[in-house]
Amino acid sequence: MLSILIPTYNSNISDLVITIHQQCIKCNILFEIIVCEDGSSKFLNQNENTIKSLPFAKLQVSQKNCGRIRTRQKLSDASKFDWLLFLDSDVLPKSESFINTYLDYINSSYDAIFGGFSYQKQTSAKENNLRWRYGKKFEEVDAKKRNKNPYRIIISANFLIRKSVFNSINSNINYNGYGLDNYFAALLKKNKSEILHINNEVYHLGLETNDIFLEKTKQSIKVLLDLFRKQKMNQHSNKLLSIFNLFKYLKINYLANLCAIIFRNSIEKNLLGSHPNLYLLQFYKILFICHEDLNQKNND
């Protein structure tokens, strides 16, 4: 009935796997849990011991890091059921009825169901307050709002999908890196996949430090721009790309590039500080994509 697939890299997945396993047993369903260590060097023994202690759970080990796209494909290929529940390794279900809630949609006409993200109360740690604030503002979004533009907020850390649909879409992604949820969303839209957002969140526990999150943000924008320039994002609902296109049409991208050069350091100082401004982060993204686009054109 249900294959639960968890790619992991240097994460302790014991709490997640045990929680999911208990809920599946309680639901009295046919299920399997498959975890793939993607070239990990940490928590290998803990994860292996946990999985060995649980029926219907198994572990795959990749000796080298293949990235989330390829690892998810390996997990899909190894699965035996028609519905796949993908979970990132740094999450934990918010509800005790997490699995049961997804089961309500197994017989629906939808191709994919996205449960959403949630964040716990803010910690006193200043080093990851940018990631926490961003998540609370832009990722912890009620399903009613997400369904108004269903292909815009796609978070693949927690979603249920038909195996046939996943294989069809994932096989078209020949990239590794950050920001590929945007591409996944564009392919879902291109394929006219029927998707639904529900309030069945997982807590996002793996908060990066501010500097790592900012670097990942820049890397994801570079990937997004590369996909756009190769005309792989022709059908999308991405707000950043829409603003970028408008800026190019109005020739404002040149002014944005100048602002990026002048204000980049001062903006980054704010974002990496004690009280980062989220709207400044959104402004920074627009400046960065315009700057990268013009730089790439000059280097072509």
C-alpha positions as CSV (number, residue, x, y, z in Angstrom):
1,M,0.0,0.0,0.0
2,L,2.6,2.6,1.1
3,S,6.4,2.9,0.6
4,I,8.0,5.4,2.9
5,L,11.3,6.6,1.4
6,I,13.9,8.6,3.3
7,P,17.2,9.7,1.8
8,T,19.7,10.7,4.4
9,Y,23.2,12.2,4.6
10,N,24.9,12.4,8.0
11,S,21.7,12.5,9.9
12,N,20.3,10.4,12.8
13,I,17.0,9.2,11.5
14,S,16.1,7.0,14.5
15,D,13.4,9.2,15.9
16,L,11.8,9.7,12.5
17,V,11.8,6.0,11.5
18,I,10.5,4.8,14.9
19,T,7.7,7.4,14.9
20,I,6.6,6.6,11.3
21,H,6.9,2.8,12.0
22,Q,4.7,3.1,15.1
23,Q,2.0,5.0,13.2
24,C,2.0,2.5,10.3
25,I,1.6,-0.4,12.7
26,K,-1.2,1.4,14.4
27,C,-3.0,2.0,11.0
28,N,-2.6,-1.8,10.3
29,I,-1.5,-1.3,6.7
30,L,0.9,-2.9,4.3
31,F,4.0,-0.7,4.3
32,E,7.7,-0.6,3.9
33,I,10.3,2.0,5.1
34,I,13.4,2.3,3.0
35,V,16.3,4.5,4.1
36,C,19.2,5.3,1.9
37,E,22.5,6.5,3.3
38,D,23.8,8.8,0.6
39,G,27.5,8.5,1.2
40,S,27.2,9.3,4.9
41,S,30.1,9.1,7.4
42,K,28.1,9.8,10.5
43,F,25.3,8.0,12.5
44,L,25.8,4.9,10.4
45,N,25.7,2.4,13.3
46,Q,22.8,4.2,15.0
47,N,20.7,4.2,11.9
48,E,21.5,0.6,11.0
49,N,20.7,-0.7,14.5
50,T,17.4,1.2,14.5
51,I,16.3,-0.1,11.1
52,K,17.4,-3.7,11.8
53,S,15.2,-3.7,14.9
54,L,12.0,-2.8,13.0
55,P,10.1,-5.2,10.7
56,F,9.2,-3.9,7.2
57,A,12.2,-1.5,7.4
58,K,15.4,-1.8,5.4
59,L,18.6,0.2,4.7
60,Q,20.4,1.0,1.5
61,V,24.0,2.3,1.6
62,S,25.6,4.3,-1.1
63,Q,29.4,4.6,-0.8
64,K,29.5,8.0,-2.5
65,N,27.2,11.0,-2.3
66,C,24.8,11.0,-5.2
67,G,22.6,13.9,-4.3
68,R,18.9,13.9,-3.4
69,I,17.5,13.5,-6.9
70,R,19.4,10.3,-7.7
71,T,19.0,8.9,-4.2
72,R,15.2,9.4,-4.4
73,Q,15.2,7.5,-7.7
74,K,17.1,4.7,-6.2
75,L,14.6,4.5,-3.4
76,S,11.7,4.6,-5.9
77,D,13.3,1.8,-7.9
78,A,13.6,-0.3,-4.7
79,S,10.1,0.3,-3.6
80,K,7.2,-2.2,-4.1
81,F,4.1,-0.2,-3.6
82,D,2.3,2.3,-5.9
83,W,2.2,5.2,-3.5
84,L,5.5,6.8,-2.3
85,L,5.8,9.0,0.8
86,F,9.1,10.9,0.6
87,L,10.4,12.4,3.8
88,D,13.7,14.3,4.4
89,S,15.9,13.0,7.2
90,D,15.7,16.2,9.3
91,V,12.0,16.2,9.8
92,L,9.5,14.8,12.3
93,P,5.7,14.5,12.0
94,K,3.8,17.1,13.8
95,S,0.7,14.9,14.3
96,E,0.2,11.5,15.8
97,S,-2.2,10.8,12.9
98,F,0.3,11.9,10.2
99,I,0.3,8.6,8.3
100,N,-3.5,8.1,8.8
101,T,-4.1,11.5,7.3
102,Y,-2.2,10.7,4.1
103,L,-4.0,7.4,3.9
104,D,-7.3,9.3,3.4
105,Y,-6.0,10.4,-0.1
106,I,-4.6,7.1,-1.4
107,N,-7.8,6.3,-3.2
108,S,-8.3,9.9,-4.5
109,S,-7.7,11.1,-8.0
110,Y,-4.8,13.3,-7.1
111,D,-1.3,12.5,-8.4
112,A,0.6,14.1,-5.4
113,I,-0.3,15.4,-2.0
114,F,1.9,17.9,-0.2
115,G,1.7,18.0,3.6
116,G,3.6,21.1,4.3
117,F,6.2,22.4,6.7
118,S,6.1,23.6,10.3
119,Y,8.7,25.1,12.6
120,Q,9.0,24.8,16.4
121,K,9.3,27.7,18.7
122,Q,12.3,29.9,18.0
123,T,15.5,28.9,19.9
124,S,17.8,31.5,21.4
125,A,20.5,30.5,18.9
126,K,21.3,33.6,16.7
127,E,23.4,31.6,14.3
128,N,20.3,30.1,12.6
129,N,17.7,32.8,13.1
130,L,17.6,33.7,9.4
131,R,16.6,30.1,8.4
132,W,14.0,29.9,11.2
133,R,12.4,33.3,10.3
134,Y,12.4,32.5,6.6
135,G,10.7,29.1,7.3
136,K,8.1,30.6,9.5
137,K,7.3,33.4,7.1
138,F,7.5,31.7,3.7
139,E,7.3,27.9,4.2
140,E,4.9,27.5,7.1
141,V,1.9,28.2,4.9
142,D,-1.7,27.0,5.5
143,A,-2.9,24.5,2.9
144,K,-5.8,26.8,1.9
145,K,-3.4,29.4,0.8
146,R,-1.1,26.9,-0.9
147,N,-4.0,25.5,-2.9
148,K,-4.8,28.9,-4.4
149,N,-1.6,28.6,-6.5
150,P,-0.8,24.9,-6.1
151,Y,2.5,24.8,-8.0
152,R,4.1,27.8,-6.2
153,I,5.0,26.5,-2.8
154,I,6.3,23.0,-3.4
155,I,8.2,21.5,-0.5
156,S,9.4,18.0,-1.3
157,A,10.6,17.3,2.2
158,N,7.1,15.8,2.9
159,F,4.9,14.6,0.1
160,L,2.9,11.6,-1.1
161,I,3.0,10.8,-4.8
162,R,2.0,8.1,-7.2
163,K,5.1,6.0,-8.2
164,S,4.4,6.3,-11.9
165,V,4.1,10.1,-11.7
166,F,7.3,10.4,-9.6
167,N,9.3,8.3,-12.0
168,S,8.1,10.2,-15.0
169,I,9.0,13.5,-13.5
170,N,12.2,12.7,-11.6
171,S,13.7,11.1,-14.7
172,N,13.7,14.5,-16.4
173,I,15.8,16.1,-13.7
174,N,19.4,15.8,-14.6
175,Y,20.7,18.3,-12.1
176,N,22.2,18.2,-8.6
177,G,22.2,21.0,-6.2
178,Y,19.8,23.3,-4.3
179,G,16.6,24.8,-5.6
180,L,15.3,21.9,-7.5
181,D,12.0,22.0,-5.8
182,N,11.2,24.8,-8.2
183,Y,12.0,22.6,-11.2
184,F,10.0,19.7,-9.7
185,A,7.1,22.1,-9.4
186,A,7.5,23.3,-13.0
187,L,7.5,19.7,-14.3
188,L,4.4,18.9,-12.2
189,K,2.7,21.9,-13.8
190,K,3.9,21.0,-17.3
191,N,2.6,17.5,-17.0
192,K,-0.7,18.8,-15.7
193,S,-0.4,16.6,-12.6
194,E,-3.3,17.0,-10.2
195,I,-1.8,18.0,-6.8
196,L,-3.4,18.9,-3.5
197,H,-2.0,20.7,-0.5
198,I,-3.1,19.6,3.0
199,N,-2.3,20.5,6.6
200,N,-0.3,17.4,7.5
201,E,3.0,19.1,8.4
202,V,6.3,17.9,9.5
203,Y,8.6,19.9,11.8
204,H,11.7,21.0,10.0
205,L,14.5,20.4,12.5
206,G,17.7,20.7,10.5
207,L,18.2,24.5,10.5
208,E,21.3,25.6,8.8
209,T,23.4,28.5,10.2
210,N,22.8,31.8,8.6
211,D,25.9,31.8,6.4
212,I,25.2,28.3,5.1
213,F,21.6,29.2,4.4
214,L,22.5,32.3,2.5
215,E,25.1,30.4,0.5
216,K,22.5,27.7,-0.3
217,T,20.1,30.5,-1.3
218,K,22.6,31.9,-3.8
219,Q,23.3,28.4,-5.2
220,S,19.6,27.7,-5.6
221,I,19.2,31.0,-7.6
222,K,22.1,30.0,-9.8
223,V,20.4,26.6,-10.5
224,L,17.1,28.3,-11.1
225,L,18.7,30.8,-13.6
226,D,20.5,28.1,-15.4
227,L,17.2,26.1,-15.8
228,F,15.5,29.3,-17.0
229,R,18.2,30.1,-19.6
230,K,18.0,26.6,-20.9
231,Q,14.2,27.0,-21.3
232,K,13.4,24.3,-18.8
233,M,11.2,26.6,-16.7
234,N,8.9,27.8,-19.4
235,Q,5.9,26.7,-17.4
236,H,6.3,27.8,-13.8
237,S,4.7,29.6,-10.9
238,N,7.9,30.8,-9.4
239,K,7.5,34.4,-8.0
240,L,11.2,35.2,-8.3
241,L,11.4,34.3,-11.9
242,S,8.2,36.3,-12.6
243,I,9.7,39.4,-11.1
244,F,13.0,38.8,-12.8
245,N,11.2,38.6,-16.2
246,L,9.4,41.8,-15.5
247,F,12.7,43.5,-14.5
248,K,14.2,42.4,-17.8
249,Y,11.3,43.5,-19.8
250,L,11.4,47.0,-18.2
251,K,15.2,47.1,-18.4
252,I,15.3,47.5,-14.6
253,N,17.7,44.5,-14.4
254,Y,20.6,46.9,-15.1
255,L,19.7,49.1,-12.2
256,A,19.3,46.0,-10.0
257,N,22.7,44.8,-11.1
258,L,24.2,48.1,-10.0
259,C,22.4,47.9,-6.7
260,A,23.8,44.4,-6.2
261,I,27.3,45.7,-6.7
262,I,26.8,48.7,-4.3
263,F,24.7,47.2,-1.6
264,R,25.6,43.5,-1.5
265,N,28.0,43.7,1.5
266,S,25.7,45.8,3.6
267,I,22.7,43.6,2.9
268,E,24.6,40.5,3.7
269,K,25.8,42.1,7.0
270,N,22.1,42.5,7.9
271,L,21.1,39.0,6.9
272,L,23.9,37.4,8.9
273,G,23.3,39.6,11.9
274,S,21.1,39.3,15.0
275,H,18.0,40.7,13.4
276,P,17.8,39.8,9.7
277,N,15.2,41.5,7.6
278,L,13.2,39.0,5.6
279,Y,12.0,41.5,3.1
280,L,15.6,42.6,2.6
281,L,16.4,38.9,1.8
282,Q,13.7,38.9,-0.9
283,F,15.1,42.1,-2.3
284,Y,18.6,40.5,-2.2
285,K,17.4,37.6,-4.3
286,I,16.1,39.8,-7.0
287,L,19.3,41.8,-7.1
288,F,21.4,38.6,-7.1
289,I,19.5,36.9,-10.0
290,C,19.8,40.1,-12.1
291,H,23.5,40.3,-11.3
292,E,24.2,36.7,-12.1
293,D,22.2,36.9,-15.4
294,L,24.2,39.9,-16.7
295,N,27.5,38.4,-15.5
296,Q,26.7,35.1,-17.4
297,K,25.9,37.1,-20.5
298,N,29.2,38.9,-20.4
299,N,31.0,35.6,-20.0
300,D,29.2,33.9,-22.9
